[in-house]
């Protein structure tokens, strides 16, 4: 869906229990259905999210945390 999020796996270090990563401006490119073995591409997606003119990217933010077992 969002290639920028895949790249973050390569450039972000392993997170500690008290850390998080914020990905800004990731654009969605496709619609999908399913999960795991049933995951499949449905169709192209044209993101209509407003653009932040100062940063020149869409206004989307994704907070990433590492799930820990309690």
C-alpha atoms as one frame of an Amber mdcrd trajectory, in Angstrom:
protein
   0.000   0.000   0.000   2.610   2.557   1.075   6.149   1.930  -0.286   7.627
   4.579   2.017   6.711   2.431   4.999   8.636  -0.537   3.578  11.757   1.608
   3.182  11.516   2.562   6.860  12.325  -1.056   7.740  15.743  -0.618   6.104
  16.668   2.775   7.544  15.258   2.616  11.088  17.177   0.859  13.832  15.670
  -1.813  16.058  13.393  -0.053  18.539  13.769  -0.348  22.275  10.699  -0.872
  24.494  10.383   2.879  25.150  10.826   4.097  21.547   8.545   4.793  18.607
   8.905   5.914  14.985   6.758   8.521  13.237   6.442   8.204   9.450   5.148
  11.402   7.832   3.784  11.789   4.325   3.388   8.141   3.281   0.975   7.919
   0.362  -1.404   5.014  -0.226  -1.232   3.560  -3.766  -3.569   0.548  -3.804
  -6.675  -1.030  -2.325  -6.445  -4.584  -1.041  -8.432  -7.301   0.666  -7.592
 -10.171   2.958  -4.749 -10.806   5.370  -1.800 -13.195   5.383  -2.363 -15.977
   2.821  -5.633 -14.386   1.635  -4.042 -10.962   0.965  -4.623  -9.732  -2.600
  -4.450  -6.552  -4.670  -7.868  -5.105  -5.554  -7.278  -1.891  -7.533  -5.262
   1.315  -7.792  -5.984   3.984  -5.189  -5.714   7.710  -5.877  -5.035   9.368
  -2.535  -7.082  12.550  -2.065  -5.442  13.466   1.267  -4.661  17.214   1.405
  -1.066  18.272   0.736   1.028  20.146   3.283   2.357  22.944   1.069   5.282
  23.789   3.380   6.603  20.223   3.551   5.442  19.317  -0.002   3.962  15.979
   1.079   0.520  14.655   1.926  -0.810  15.155   5.438  -0.537  11.635   6.793
   1.242  10.368   9.885   1.821   6.801  11.041   3.013   6.056  14.573   4.984
   2.787  14.833   5.564   0.940  18.082   6.985  -2.473  18.857   4.420  -4.690
  20.529   5.688  -6.141  23.810   4.228  -9.025  25.777   2.659  -8.326  29.177
